[in-house]
């Protein structure tokens, strides 16, 4: 089962993903993409570390998500695609976007996601419902991230829009005829 949780910033996506992962399996590997780029991000990362169950395996993977999906076992929790897109488009030390590097990592991730047999929960931000950015870098990020979200949603078995910590099912998993797909509680 591949599950995508998409929503705005501070919508409760990560907390809901962590709760569902913990309820679905005792064997969880969290693939985290955030890097401590400034004191505020360091504080956010520290908060996420405190909130995760101590028995989870955590792999910091800011760029090579496709490879990580192939190497790790158990239920995978990817948090989050938004930071990963930024990490791939603008690697440290680069002023201009790395289009070839981004495309290579995006394609590798999508291939690995499509081939993955185990359960995975992916967290991502919805970045296309706001204003049109006033600079080309922000528009590039919004466009690439929006296209990625569409491709990931197409591959995933179920998709939830998250707001106020609640998941609204956009794409239910296929179940037996006449039965409703419901999220774990």
Secondary structure, DSSP 8 states (H G I E B T S, - for coil): -EEEEEE-TTSSHHHHHHHHHHHH-S-EEEEE-----SHHHHHHHHHHHHHS-TTSEEEE-SS-HHHHHHH--SEEEEE-HHHHHHHHHT-TT-SS--HHHHHHHHHHHHHHHHH--S-EEEEEE--SSS---SSHHHHHHHHHHHHHHHHHHHHSSEEEEEETTEEEEEE----STT-------
